Amino acid sequence: MRIIFLSYREWANEALAKVAKHPKISRSIHSHNMIELNKIALEDYDLLITLGWSDELGSSICSRIKAIGLHCAELDRYSYGTPIQLQIIDGITITKHRIFPFVWEPSSRRAHTHTREYSHETLLSLHGNIEDIFEQLYTTSILLLNQYLDDFPAILYNKWPEEKEVRQRRQPSDSKISKEEFALMSTADLYNLIRSLGNPYPNLYIEDDKGTLYFERVRFEKR
């Protein structure tokens, strides 16, 4: 197989370097952004694998190459962006990591990411700080992608249930919290909020006339 990898986060780059050693792969190339990807002759490759990638690929990509990505949530409400942060904030500690296809529909000339289809899944722990969760993502990504390549091309897809509830993608401006909001939150809720926004995400912060206070790391002891 001839594979294109697309990722930019350090943990994702390292995971894909491991996957590139799979015995079915005869040739691979790693792209770190869409500018690089658009310079590649996609027709010369069999599969595009994205990891840690949250943007749409678009019809110009999906119409020319089979593409898959990985989604780190079990409930449908977290299918619309920033799923790791939102699940942590909501108190979820165990979720699912899944492989999903980017689906190209020639009739409508559209590429769809959110099809609620997945081929392989495993449990994913959301305990600890962001670097701990990235380590989990690194491990489960290697596991899932190796399973996918083992099974390729006989890939079977499942559906996850649709929900009416939608948790909207967080924006950098959402990291600002007032002193009043801070005072009303429990220590457990503050722990989840702060750790969900560890580096490289926009850290939680409070502003007053003296300056801006950023929360980069946190430790919690349960009573």
Buried (B, 14 or more C-beta within 10 A) or exposed (E): BEBBBBBEBEBBBBBBBBBBEBEEBEEBBBBBEBEEBEEBEBEEBBBBBBBBBEEBBEBEBBBBBBBBBBBBBBBBBBBBBBBBBBBBBBEBEEBBBBBBBBBBEEEEEEBBBEEBBBBBBBEBBBEBBBEBBBEBBBBBBBBBBBBBBEEBEEEEEEEBEEEEEEBEBBEEEBBEBEEEEBEEEEEEEBBBBBBBBBEEBBBBBBEEEEEEEBBEEBEEEEE
